[in-house]
Amino acid sequence: MLLVIDANVVFSSLISKSICLRIFELNRLFKKFEFIAPEFLLFEISNRIDKILKFTKFTREEFEEVFSLIEEQIEIIPFEIFKEKIDEAKSLSPHFKDLPYFALALKFNCPVLSGEKRFKNQDKVKVYSPREVLDMMLGKKE
């Protein structure tokens, strides 16, 4: 299943051993999901890397391993591929910075994985929480 992955899932994974990290760990084994993200994700990570490093519960070595685990599973999609969906995404996105994630989901007609509850305040793009995705991976629901 193709899923657009939101930055908050990546941040959570880089900070502690969370449900989000467990998703990446299990997906490495089971390959149930294909994760995609807009290139804007790289910008968000680079802008917050100092803050992430300040709050991470991982050693530097563990952090690098987790980052590598995440990075190898996400295909970064250039803005040019989905830019025609930005206007449509404006009515769905709770924040301006989230537009690329919704536009990418519209372009590929796929759900978004996000811990942001406000993402579900629309009915055009399916949004799964980390708990819902983990349950799918473990066969608890589809």
Secondary structure by P-SEA (a helix, b strand, c coil): ccccccaaaaaaaaccccaaaaaaaaaaacccbbbbbccaaaaaaaacaaaaaacccccaaaaaaaaaaaaacbbbbccccccccccccccccccccaaaaaaaaaaaccccccccccccccccbbbbcaaaaaaaaacccc
